[in-house]
Amino acid sequence: MGEKPKKKEEFELTELFLIKAGKTDWDRTFIGSIKRETNDEGEPLVRMKVVVKEGMIVGMARNQDEIGANLDDICLMKLDFGLHSKDGPKSKVFDSDFYHN
C-alpha cells in the first residue's frame, strides 16, 4: 500500500514587525507583515508591507535589518515630509497608483 497524502495545514503563520517614525515617537508606530522567500539563485529575500496613514509602504531587501531601517525612514518621510503628497511619476497597477521613487 502507498503512503497517505500529507494533509494541508489549515492555518498559516504570519511574521509581524514594527516600523517607527522617529527614534522616540512610539505613538507613531505601525505594524506590518514579513514574507520570507528565496530568489532564483537561492539567496534570501525579505518582503515587508505596512499600512500607515494615507497609504501603504512596501519594500524588499536581502535581510530584515536592511529593510527595517529603510521602512523606518520611508515612514518618517511620509508622515513628516509629505512623501507622495503631490503627484509625481507613477504607474497604474490593478487600479492602484504606484509611485516611482
C-alpha positions in Angstrom: 0.0 0.0 0.0 1.1 3.5 -0.7 1.7 6.3 1.7 -1.2 8.6 2.7 -1.0 12.1 1.1 0.1 14.8 3.6 -2.8 16.9 4.9 -2.5 20.6 4.1 -2.2 22.8 7.1 -5.4 24.7 7.9 -3.5 27.8 9.2 -0.7 30.0 8.1 1.7 31.8 10.4 2.4 35.5 9.8 5.5 37.2 11.0 4.9 40.7 12.2 7.2 43.7 12.7 7.1 47.4 13.8 8.2 50.5 12.0 8.5 53.8 13.8 8.6 57.4 12.6 11.5 58.8 14.6 13.7 57.4 17.4 11.5 58.1 20.4 8.0 58.7 19.0 6.2 55.4 20.0 2.7 56.9 19.2 3.7 56.8 15.5 4.5 53.1 15.4 2.9 50.9 12.8 2.7 47.1 12.5 3.3 45.2 9.3 3.9 41.7 7.9 7.0 39.9 6.7 7.2 37.3 3.9 10.5 35.4 3.5 11.5 34.0 0.1 14.5 33.0 -1.9 15.3 34.2 -5.4 16.2 32.0 -8.4 19.9 31.9 -7.2 18.8 30.6 -3.8 19.6 33.9 -2.0 17.2 35.0 0.8 14.8 37.9 0.2 12.6 39.6 2.7 9.4 41.4 1.7 7.6 43.7 4.1 4.5 45.8 3.9 2.8 48.1 6.4 -0.2 50.4 6.3 0.4 53.9 7.5 -1.8 57.0 7.5 -3.0 57.6 3.9 -1.2 54.7 2.3 0.9 51.5 2.3 4.7 51.1 2.3 6.2 48.0 0.7 9.8 47.0 0.3 12.2 44.2 -0.4 15.8 43.5 0.7 18.2 40.8 1.5 17.6 40.8 5.2 15.2 42.3 7.7 17.7 44.7 9.3 18.3 46.4 6.0 14.6 46.7 5.0 13.5 47.6 8.6 15.9 50.6 8.6 14.7 51.7 5.2 11.0 51.4 6.1 11.5 53.4 9.2 13.0 56.2 7.1 10.2 56.0 4.5 7.6 56.2 7.2 9.2 59.3 8.6 9.4 60.9 5.1 5.7 60.0 4.5 4.4 61.4 7.8 6.7 64.4 8.3 7.8 65.5 4.8 4.7 64.6 2.7 6.3 61.9 0.6 3.9 61.4 -2.4 1.5 64.1 -1.2 2.0 65.7 -4.6 1.5 63.8 -7.8 4.7 62.6 -9.4 5.7 59.8 -11.8 3.5 56.8 -11.2 2.1 53.7 -12.8 -1.4 52.2 -12.6 -1.3 48.6 -11.4 -4.6 46.8 -10.7 -6.4 50.1 -10.5 -4.0 51.5 -7.8 -1.3 54.2 -8.2 2.3 53.0 -7.6 4.7 55.9 -7.3 8.2 55.7 -8.8 10.7 56.8 -6.2 
